[in-house]
Amino acid sequence: LFDSNLKAMDPRRSLQIYPRVDQVYKTKKSLNYDAMRTKIMQDREHKKYEGLFDWCAYFILAVFVAFVASLMVELEESLTSVKKNIANNIIDGNSDNLAKAWSFFTFFSVGLALIAALMTIFIGPGAYGSGVAELIGYLNGVNYPKVFGGRTFIVKCIGVVLAVVAGLCIGKEGPLAHIGANLALITLYLPIPGFELFRNDVSKR
């Protein structure tokens, strides 16, 4: 139906054709989705049950976000307890062992931060920063390559946990917005009848 060598795809076709046949989503540029807001598209026939699919998608997304956030908190607390317990065992009530405990505490934290940094650099570069700025840009129609995807999602979750346990001055508030956005895209592509209505640039934003 469409030539795969086309540089851009008619945005009016984005409701029917996924994955996109073009490579626009791989470049950092503004996407033209104004055609989806034209009178013709706005006046098209809407199914009565489309609103129900909206709420189903929101509910599933809320469950996913709550589960991932809870899992991250649990991992953070577990790793933090392990780090503190080992340091306390090294001290063992003897002040002469403070230097050893401090060395372990420091190298353990640096090691976790290094792992998080290397994962971000080599596996999921789209996970750098809090993700809020990129998310705001995307919501305003600016396409950022690699900001959304499976690798970005996994690296973001693991990287945030490791960075928090390492003692860096960061939190989960900003990253969770980015993680939630990735989970939203995953939700839209679940094999659920009716969710194909949301697989277009306008609905995603």
N, C-alpha and C positions, 0 to 999 in steps of 0.2 A: 504493500500500500504506500509506503514511504521509502525513499532512497536513504539508506543508512549513511550515505556520504553527505547528506544535507547538513549545512552548518547550523541551522536553527529550525525548530519545529513550530508550526502554527500553534499558539497557546490554546486555541479553541479545541484542539485535538487532545489536550492533556487529560481530559476526563476519560478518554477511551484507550489511550496508548501508554502503557507503562511496562517496563522501564522506557524512559525517553529514548528516541532513536537518534537524538543528537548528543553532543558533548558539552552543551552549554553549562550544565550543572558542575562541570569540573573547572570552571574558570571563575575568578573573582570579578564579578561585574553585576550590573543591575539587570534583573530579569523583567521583561515586558509581559505583565499579566493583566494589562488593562482590558484586553479583549474579553476576559472572564467577567468583567463588570459592565459590559455593554448592555443596552436595553434588551437586545435579543437574548442574551444569556440570562439576564435577570428575569425576563418574562417567560422563560421556558417552563414547561410543565413540571411541577414539583410533586413528588409522591407524598401521600399523607403520612407515611411512616418514616420519612426522612428525619424528622425531629427525634424520633425514638432512637435512631442510630446514633445521633449526637450524644444523647445521654448514656447510651451503652458504651460508647467510646470513652466518654469522660469517666465513667465508673471503672472501667477496666484500667485506664491510665492511672486513676487514683490508687487502685490496688497495687499496681506495679511500682509506683513511686514510693508508697508506704512500705512495701516489702523491701525494696532496694535500700531505702534510707535506714530501716531497722537493721538490716543485715550489715550495713556500713558501721552503724553505731556499735553493734555487737562485736564486730571485728576490731574496731578501735579500742574498745574497753578490754578485750581479751589480750591484744598485743601490748597495750599499756600495762596491764597487770603482770604479764610475763616479764617485761622489761624491769619493772620496779621490784618484782620478787627476786629476780636473779641478782640485781644490784644489792638488795638487802641480804641475800644469802652470801654474797661475796664479803660484805662488811662483817656480818655475823657477830655484831656487838663489839667488834675490835676496831678502834679508831685508826689503827695502823693500816687497815685495808681500805681506807677511804680513797686513796689514790687509784687502787685497782678498780674499785666500784665506779669511780668517776670516769676512768678510762673506758670501761665497758659501756657505761651509760652514753658516753659521747660517741664512741665508734658505732654502737648499735643505732643511735639516732642518725648519724651521718650516713651509715649504710642504707637505712631505709629511705632517706632523702635522695641518695644517689640512685637507688633502684627506681624510684618514682620519676626522677629526671631522665634517666636513660630510656625508660619506657615511653615517656612523652616524646623524646627526641626521635627515637628510632622506630617505634611501633605506632603511636597515635599522636602525631604532631597537632592534630586538631583539638587536643585536650589541653593545650597550654592555656594559662591564665584562668580566670574564673569562668569565662565563657559568656558572661552577661553582655559584654560589649558586642561580641559576635552575634549573640542571639538578638539583640536590639537591631543590629544592622540587617540581619536576615528577615526579621519581622517587617522591616521597612523596605524590603525588596532587593537587598544586596546579597548576592550569592557568595558564600564563603566556602571554598573547597575543603573537604575533610572535617568540617566542623560537626557534621552529623554522620553517624555510621557505627557499625559494630565495634571496630577497633577503638574509635574515639570513646564510645560508651564504656567499654571494659577498662581502658587505660584511665579514664576519668575516675571511675569508681575506685579502682585499686590505688591510683596515684594519690587521691585525696586521703584515703585511709592511711597510707604510708606516711604522707606528709604531716598529717595531724599527729600520728604516733611519734614521728620524729621530733615533734616539738616546734614545728614552724608556726609562725604567727598567721595562720589561716584558719578558715572555718568551712563549713559545708553549705552555707547559705547560697552564695553565688554558684558554686559548682552544682548544687542540687537543681538549680534552675536549668542549667545546661543538661544535666542528666535527665531531668524531666522532659526536656525537648526531644532528646534522643529516644526516650521511652515512648513519647507521643508518636513519633514516626514509626517505631516498631509496632505500636498498637494499630496504626492505620493499615499496616500490611499483614495483619493477622488474617488467616483464611476464614473470615467471617462474612457471610453474605450481606451485602449492603454497604460494607466498608469501602468498596471501590468508589463510592461517591465522594470520598474525602481525599482520594489520591490525586490531587491537583495542587498547583502552587498556591492558589488562593485559600483553599481549605486548610492547608498545612500552616499557613501564616495566621 
